[in-house]
């Protein structure tokens, strides 16, 4: 099929813009950007991207979470492939004690090597336990007693203090908390524990300093809900998190091909809430500023090409429709729907054609009856 003239012009412009953003060059965009814009763009890429991965799968007093081990391993591999620095000590998976967890978190956020322009990503997968008053939530280490989480657990309150102490202005903390019901806290109800955990995370995250790029993406789910994708071997939250960091075929990127805390959070929120899960994800990205977690300029081009392809197909389908070439029009509309099943316009035209064909058939039958 030959494309109508002019369809490709917007695609090439978008592609060059994304290429410039991804490589931090300005090339032919110099006349279009102010000096301030260029400075902001360069600043994003001056800092390093560092990550801390903690996935606790082995527990002495809580249900083991084998899928957390896979969550952590695949997050590590993905972030390494995306260019994040992850030292050996910043990858803790399996059995984790409180001293190791606490010291690692403190060092990650406050190490003297951290610069203000560095992007810090902290990922935790494991049990989350609300305290007996529902005022705080604890990251559960392998030795945490669910009825006394304050002894060997690490509180979310302490975590937010470390985030605020960090010199970095680009911090994203991701918590995939699987909640078990401690008898003294939530009367053994996992749903109640998940609710209490969500409330405390929402409350405590308000202490994060506004305007300093400190973000929270968190899930607080009952065990059964968290492991809702057994066939994938991941928690439902981390499964969509991994997909989102990879660009999710263009669904989790902004219009420049970047995965930001906001675009990633919106994608995860939509995907998780599409299921029957009761507790919604917690997305706090209001202070994110200029944080880029991953860059996928190729997906922007693909997205633009797809839109251009559908526009071209619909153009020819309308031409066939107006020329009463209904079968050809239907074939073209089916092609457009295959590219983008959510394109309403394609379905509307198909409905119109089916209605016309139905009326034509009725007219033909009536005429045969009147003039046998």
N, C-alpha and C positions, 0 to 999 in steps of 0.2 A: 504494500500500500504506500502510495506517495503522499508525503506530508504536505499540507497546504503551506504556502509561503508565509514565513514569519513565525511559525510555531516554535522554532529552535532558538530564537533570539533571547528569550528570558532564561532559558536553560544555560546557555553559555555564560551569560552574565553572572548567574547564581554560582555556577561552577568556579568561575575565576575568583569570586569573592571568597568562597569557602577555601579555595587553595591558598589564597593570601592569608586568611586567618589561621589555617592549620600550620603554615610554615613560618609565620610571623614576618613575612616579607610584605612590602607594600607595592612593589612593581608599578603597575599602571594605575594603582589606586591613590597615588600620592596627591593628585589634584582634588580628590574627593574627600580625603580625610584631613581633619585638622591635626595640629601637632599634639593636642591633648589626647585625641583618639588614638594616635599612633603610640603615644606613651603608655596608655592604659593597655593596649593590645600587647605591647612588648613586655609589660610588667607581669602579665599572666604567666609567661613562659620563662621568666628569669629564675623563679624559685624551683625547688625540687618537689617531686611528689613522693611522699613516704607513707607507708601503711603498716599498721599493727593488726595482726590476725590472732584472735583468741577464740578457739572453739572447744568447749568442754563437752566431751561425750561420755566420760566415765564418772560415775557418782557412787558414793558409799551409802547415802541416805535418801537418794532420789532415784527416780526411774532413769536408767541409762538412755542416752540419746545417740544412737549410732549414726543417724543421718547428719548430726552436727559435725562429725568427723569428715564426712564427704563435703559438707558445706564449706568447712574451713580449708580443706585441701584445694578445692576448685576455686575458691576466692583467691587463695594465694597464687595459683597458677595464672588466673586471669589477670590479676593486678600486676604480676611480674611481666606478663606479655604486653600490658598496657604501658609499661615503663616505670612502674613504681619501685622505689627502693624498699626492700624488705630484708632486714638483716636476720640472721639465724635466730637471734634472741627475740625477735619481733614476730615469730611464728610459733605459737603455743597451741598444740592440738592434742586432744585425748584427755589425759589426767593432768589436772592443774591445781596446785595448792595456792592458798591466799597470798602468801609472802611473794611467791614468784609473780602472780598476777598483778598485785599491787605495785611492786617495784618496777615491773615492765611498763605499766601504764604511766607511772610518774616519770620515768626516764623518757618515754616516747614523747610526752607533751612538753617536758621542761628541759630536755637536754640542751646544752649550750650550743650544739651544732645546728639547732633549729633556727631558721630565719623567718622574718615576718612574711616574706613572699612564698614560703614553702606551703604546699598543700598537705595536710595531715588527714589521713583516713583511718579511723579506728573501727574495726569490725568485731563484734562479739556474737557468738552463737552458742546457746546453752540455756539452762534454766534461769528464769527470773523469779524472784520471790518477794512479795510485798511484806513489810513488817507488820507487827500485830496491831498497829494503829492505822495502817494504810497510808502512812505519811511518807514513806520512802520505799524504794525497791532495791533489792540486792542482786548483783550478778553472783550466781552461785558457783563456787569452786567445787572441786571433787569432794571435799570434806564438809560442805555446808549442811547443817541440820535445818530442815525447812521450818521447824518450830522455833529456832534460834538463829536466824540468818545473819544477825549482827555480829556473830562470833567469827565465823570463817568466810562470810560473804563480803563483797565489795559494794558499797552503797552507790546509788546513782548520784546522790548528793556529793559524795567525794569525787566522783567522775566529773561532774560539772565544774567543781572547783579546779581540777587539773586543767580542764579545757580553758577556763578563764585565766589561769596562770600562764598558759602558753603564749609565747611571743607571736606565734603564727596567727595570721588573720584569715586563714582559710582552713577551717577544721570541719570535717564531716564525721560524725559518730553514727554508726549503724548498729542497732541492737536487734537481734532476732531472738526474742525471749520466749521460750516455751515454759508455760506456767503450770506448776503442779499445786494442788490444793493442800496446804498444810492445815491440819485439824484445828490448831489454836488460832489460825488467822482467818481462814475462809470456810471453816466447817467442812473441809475436805472437797470443796467444789472447785474444780479447775476453772470453770467459767468465772466464778467470783474472784479467784486469784488473778485471772487475766484482766478483769475489770479494774481491780485495785491497783495492779501494776500500771495499767494505762493512765489512770488518774494521777498516780504519784509522778510518773515520767512527765506528763503534761505540766504538772505543778512545778516540779523542780527545774524543768527546762527554761522556765521564765527568768531564772537568775542569770542565764547566759547574757553577756553584755551585748546590748543592741548595736547593730551596725558594724560588728567586728567579724563577720563571716563565720559564725559558729552555728552549725546546723545539726539537726537530729532527724534521722530516719529510723523508726522503730516499729517492731511488731510485738504485741503482747497477746499471745494466743494460747488456748488450752492445748494440751499435748495432742489430742486427737485431731484438732483443727490444724495445728502447726505442721503436722506430718500428713497433710491432705494430699500429697503427691507421692505416694509410696512407690508408684511405678517409675518415678523420676529419681528416687533416692535422695530427695532434698526436702527441706521444709518449703512450704508454699511461698513464704516471703523471700527466702534466699534464691529460690528458683527464678522468680521474676526479677530479683535484684541482679543476678548474673546476666540474664537476658537483656535487662535494661542497660547495663554497663557496656554490652556489646552493640548497643544501638537499637535492638529490637526491631530490625528491618525498617528503621526510620521512625518508630513510634515514640522512642524515648529521647530524641534529640531536639535541639532548638533549630531555628531556621538557618543557623550557620554550621550545623553538623556537630555541635557540642553536646555531650551529656553533662548537664549541670545538676546540682542538688534539686532544683525545682523541677526540671524536666524528668529526672529519674524518679523523684518522689511522686509526681503526678501519675507517671506510668505505673509504678508499683501500686499506688492507691487504687487506680482503676482496675487493675488486674485482680488484686486481692478481693476487692469489694464485689467483683462480678460473681464470685463464688458465694456459697451459703454461709461464709464465716460471719460470726456475730460481732467480733471486736475489730473495729477499723484500724488500719495502720496509723501511726503517729508521724506526721510530717511537719517539721519545723524548719522552714527554709527562708523565712522572712528576712533574715540577716545575712543571706548567703553572699551578696555582692557578686564579685567576679570570680567564681570558682568553676573551673572546668575539670571534670573527673575523667573524661575520655573524649577523644575526637574521632569522628567518623564522617569526613567530608564525602566519601564515596556514597554514603546513604542519602545525602542531600541530593546528589546528582540523580540517583536512582529514583528518589521520590519525585523530583522534578520531571524526569523522563516519563515516569508513570502517568503523571498528570497530563503531560503533553500528549502521550499516547492515547489516553482516554478522550481528550478534547478532539484530537484528530479523528478518532473512530466515530465519535458522536456527530462530528461535522458531516461525515460521509453517510452515516445512518439517517440523518435528517434529510439529506439530499435524496436518498433512496425513498424515504417516507413520502416526501413531497412529489416524487415521480411515480408514486404508487407501486414501487418495487418492494413489496412488503417482506417477501422471503429474504431478500438481500439485507434489508434493514434489520430483520430479526437476527440474522447471523452476525452482523456487526455489533448489535447490542449485546448478544451473548458473549462476544469477545471482550467488550468493555466491562461486563460484569465479572468475567473471569479475572481480569486485571485488578479490579477493585469492587468486591462484592457489596460494599456499602454505598456505592454510587446510586443515589435515589433516582436521578434523571433517567438512567438506563431502564430502570423498572417502569417508570411512568410512560416512556415511549413504547415499551413492549406492551403495556396494558392498553394503550390507545390502538396499537396495531391489532391486537387480539380482538378488541371490540369492533373495529372496522371489519375484520375478517368474519367475525360472527354475524354481523349485519349483512355482509355480502352473501354469506351462505344462506341466511334466512330468505333474502331476496331471491336468490337462485331457486330455492325450493318452492317458494310461492309462484314464481314465474312458470316453473315446470308443471305445477298443479293447474294453473290457469291456461297454459298453452302446452298441453301434453303432446 
